[in-house]
Amino acid sequence: MGALLGLMLGVGVLLIWRSGQRRPVRSTSGNSWTRRRTEALLQSGVHGVSSGQLLIMQFACALLAGVIVLLGVRTVSIAFCFAAMGFFVPQLVVRRLRTRRSVELRDVWPEAVDNLGSAVRAGLSLPDALAALGTRGPEALRPAFARFGADYRSTGRFIECLDTLKEALADPVGDRICETLRVAREVGGTDLGYVLRTLSAFLREDARTRAELETRQGWTISAARLAVAAPWLVLLLLGTQSTTLRAYDSATGTALLVIGGVVCVVAYHVMLRIGRLPVERRVLR
């Protein structure tokens, strides 16, 4: 009798534990770093460049910066510091292009949604409404939608072409629109026009609010970047003096450079963390 009660108690505890909320299992494959870099390239609008090619560009920039500084100041430790900075220059350029494209898309998405809603209300089919954005939509979005129209005319498979469009846009708003159209295509419904109008109003309000916040914090971020870059510019100027070169060739000078680099990196990331605005993530991949 005691064994039966113990078994029932164990089964009850197991069922209670299994009934709770559980996080979805995410893939932890070794290519996640490559996928993130590839997605960053797509979101920055840089097409035809793979993650491996970006890595090669980073090593090339590091080598070029290190050689130039070494020829100028003839100090290995200082040249190594600037080579490390040069390694991250292509990645920072991609991040800058990504931010610029995100701002550009944020400003043109309401117009694109309005055009899409007008086409749907006019009686066009969903594929034709999307393809029409390739000629009458905002300039920044025309290539992706024109490619969708060409793919649909050649294959006639709306869902597959919609998935390709999502990957080409690589944008949270684009994901939301594609999934809304996918549901409307599969299950039908008469509320698509209302949903698109509501989404357009929400996107305009969000763009206006975010633009105001970014304008207010822009001068603070610029000042912080200048504060991080100033010591290294001074170091580069002081590197032309022979006494400075001898000081940084020593173990103490090298340790000072390493500590200064770590402090600058940590301070810069803390500054970005404090001043970062909430970023919409791609949850509807």
C-alpha positions in Angstrom: 0.0 0.0 0.0 2.9 2.4 0.9 4.6 1.7 -2.5 1.3 2.4 -4.4 0.9 5.7 -2.6 4.5 6.6 -3.3 4.1 5.8 -6.9 0.9 7.9 -7.2 2.6 10.8 -5.4 5.6 10.6 -7.8 3.3 10.5 -10.9 1.3 13.5 -9.5 4.5 15.5 -9.0 5.7 14.6 -12.5 2.4 15.7 -14.0 2.4 19.0 -12.1 6.0 19.7 -13.3 5.2 18.8 -16.9 2.1 21.0 -16.9 4.1 24.2 -16.3 5.3 26.7 -18.9 8.4 25.6 -20.6 10.7 27.6 -22.8 10.8 26.6 -26.5 13.9 24.6 -27.4 16.2 26.7 -29.5 18.8 25.5 -31.8 22.3 25.8 -30.5 24.2 24.7 -33.5 27.7 26.0 -34.2 26.5 28.1 -37.1 24.4 30.5 -35.0 27.3 33.1 -35.1 27.4 32.9 -38.9 23.6 33.2 -39.1 23.6 36.3 -37.0 26.3 37.9 -39.1 24.6 37.0 -42.3 21.3 38.5 -41.0 23.1 41.6 -40.0 24.5 41.9 -43.6 21.0 41.5 -45.0 19.5 44.1 -42.6 22.2 46.5 -43.5 21.4 46.2 -47.2 24.8 44.7 -48.1 24.0 42.0 -50.6 26.5 39.6 -52.2 28.8 39.6 -49.1 28.9 36.5 -46.9 29.9 36.1 -43.3 33.3 34.6 -44.3 34.0 37.5 -46.7 33.3 40.0 -43.9 35.7 38.1 -41.7 38.4 38.3 -44.4 37.8 42.0 -44.7 38.2 42.4 -40.9 41.6 40.7 -40.9 42.6 42.8 -44.0 41.7 46.0 -42.2 43.5 44.9 -39.0 46.6 44.1 -41.0 46.5 47.4 -42.9 46.0 49.5 -39.8 48.7 47.7 -37.9 51.2 48.1 -40.8 50.5 51.8 -41.3 50.8 52.6 -37.6 53.9 50.4 -37.3 55.6 52.3 -40.1 54.6 55.6 -38.6 55.5 55.1 -34.9 57.7 51.9 -35.1 56.2 50.5 -31.8 54.7 47.1 -31.9 52.4 47.5 -28.9 50.8 50.7 -30.3 50.5 49.1 -33.7 48.8 46.1 -32.2 46.2 48.3 -30.5 45.3 50.0 -33.7 45.3 46.7 -35.5 42.7 45.4 -33.0 40.7 48.6 -33.7 40.9 48.0 -37.4 39.6 44.5 -37.0 36.3 45.8 -35.8 36.0 48.7 -38.4 34.1 46.6 -41.0 31.7 45.3 -38.4 31.0 48.8 -37.1 30.4 49.9 -40.7 27.9 47.1 -41.1 26.2 48.0 -37.9 26.1 51.7 -38.9 24.5 50.7 -42.3 22.1 48.5 -40.5 21.0 51.3 -38.2 20.6 53.7 -41.1 18.5 51.2 -43.1 16.4 50.5 -40.1 15.6 54.2 -39.7 14.9 54.4 -43.5 12.5 51.5 -43.4 10.8 52.8 -40.3 9.9 55.9 -42.2 8.6 54.3 -45.3 6.8 51.3 -43.9 3.6 53.3 -43.2 3.4 54.4 -46.8 4.0 50.8 -48.0 1.2 49.5 -45.7 -1.2 52.2 -47.0 -0.4 51.3 -50.6 -1.0 47.6 -49.8 -4.3 48.3 -48.0 -5.5 50.5 -50.9 -4.6 47.7 -53.4 -6.5 45.1 -51.3 -9.6 47.4 -51.0 -9.4 48.0 -54.8 -9.9 44.2 -55.4 -6.4 43.2 -56.3 -5.2 39.7 -55.2 -2.6 39.5 -52.5 0.2 38.5 -54.9 -0.6 41.3 -57.3 -0.9 43.8 -54.4 2.6 42.8 -53.1 4.1 42.9 -56.6 2.7 46.4 -57.2 4.9 47.7 -54.4 7.8 46.9 -56.6 6.8 49.7 -59.0 4.6 52.0 -56.9 6.0 51.4 -53.4 8.6 53.4 -51.5 12.0 53.4 -53.2 13.8 51.6 -50.4 11.4 48.6 -50.6 11.0 48.3 -54.4 13.9 45.8 -55.1 12.6 43.2 -52.6 8.9 43.4 -53.8 10.0 43.5 -57.4 11.9 40.3 -56.8 8.8 38.8 -55.2 6.8 39.7 -58.2 9.3 38.0 -60.5 9.5 34.9 -58.3 5.7 34.6 -58.2 5.3 35.0 -62.0 7.9 32.3 -62.5 6.7 29.8 -59.9 3.2 30.7 -58.9 3.8 29.5 -55.3 2.7 32.3 -53.0 3.8 30.9 -49.7 7.4 30.1 -50.9 7.7 33.5 -52.5 6.5 35.1 -49.3 9.2 33.3 -47.3 11.8 34.5 -49.8 10.4 38.1 -49.3 10.7 37.8 -45.6 14.4 36.8 -45.8 15.1 39.6 -48.3 13.4 42.3 -46.1 14.9 40.9 -42.8 12.8 43.4 -40.9 10.3 42.9 -38.0 7.6 44.9 -39.7 8.1 43.0 -42.9 7.8 39.7 -40.9 4.5 40.9 -39.4 3.0 41.9 -42.7 4.1 38.7 -44.4 2.5 36.6 -41.7 -0.7 38.6 -41.8 -0.9 38.0 -45.5 -0.1 34.3 -45.1 -3.0 33.9 -42.6 -5.3 35.9 -44.9 -4.3 33.7 -47.8 -4.8 30.4 -46.0 -7.9 31.0 -43.9 -9.5 34.1 -45.6 -11.1 36.9 -43.7 -12.6 40.3 -44.3 -10.6 42.3 -41.7 -7.4 42.5 -43.6 -8.0 46.1 -44.7 -8.8 47.1 -41.1 -5.7 45.3 -39.8 -3.5 47.1 -42.3 -4.9 50.5 -41.5 -4.4 49.9 -37.8 -0.8 48.7 -38.4 -0.1 51.8 -40.5 -1.3 54.2 -37.7 0.7 52.3 -35.1 3.9 52.4 -37.3 3.5 56.2 -37.8 3.1 56.8 -34.1 6.1 54.6 -33.2 8.3 56.2 -35.8 7.4 59.7 -34.6 8.1 58.8 -30.9 11.4 57.0 -31.7 12.6 59.9 -33.9 12.1 62.3 -31.0 14.0 60.1 -28.5 16.9 59.5 -30.9 17.2 63.2 -31.6 17.5 63.9 -27.9 20.1 61.2 -27.2 22.1 61.7 -30.3 24.4 64.4 -28.9 25.1 62.4 -25.8 26.2 59.3 -27.8 28.3 61.5 -30.1 30.0 63.0 -27.1 30.7 59.6 -25.5 32.2 58.3 -28.8 34.5 61.4 -28.9 35.5 60.8 -25.3 36.5 57.2 -26.1 38.4 58.1 -29.3 40.2 61.1 -27.9 42.8 59.2 -25.8 43.9 57.0 -28.7 44.2 60.0 -31.0 46.4 61.7 -28.4 48.4 58.4 -28.1 48.9 58.4 -31.9 50.3 62.0 -31.8 52.5 61.3 -28.8 53.9 58.2 -30.6 56.0 60.4 -32.8 58.3 61.2 -29.8 61.1 58.9 -29.1 60.7 59.0 -25.3 57.1 57.9 -25.7 58.0 55.1 -28.0 60.5 53.7 -25.5 58.0 53.9 -22.7 55.4 51.9 -24.5 57.9 49.3 -25.7 58.3 48.2 -22.1 56.1 45.6 -20.3 54.6 48.3 -18.1 53.6 50.4 -21.2 52.1 47.4 -22.9 50.1 46.6 -19.8 48.9 50.2 -19.6 47.7 50.0 -23.2 45.8 46.8 -22.6 44.2 48.1 -19.5 43.2 51.4 -21.3 41.8 49.4 -24.2 39.7 47.2 -21.9 38.4 50.3 -19.9 37.5 52.1 -23.1 35.6 49.0 -24.5 33.8 48.4 -21.3 32.9 52.1 -20.8 31.6 52.3 -24.4 29.4 49.3 -24.1 28.0 50.5 -20.8 27.2 53.8 -22.4 25.4 52.0 -25.3 23.6 49.8 -22.8 22.4 52.7 -20.7 21.3 54.8 -23.7 19.9 52.0 -25.8 16.3 52.2 -27.0 14.1 49.1 -27.1 14.6 47.4 -30.5 11.9 45.3 -32.0 13.1 41.8 -32.6 12.2 39.4 -35.4 9.9 37.0 -33.5 8.0 35.9 -36.6 10.8 34.4 -38.6 
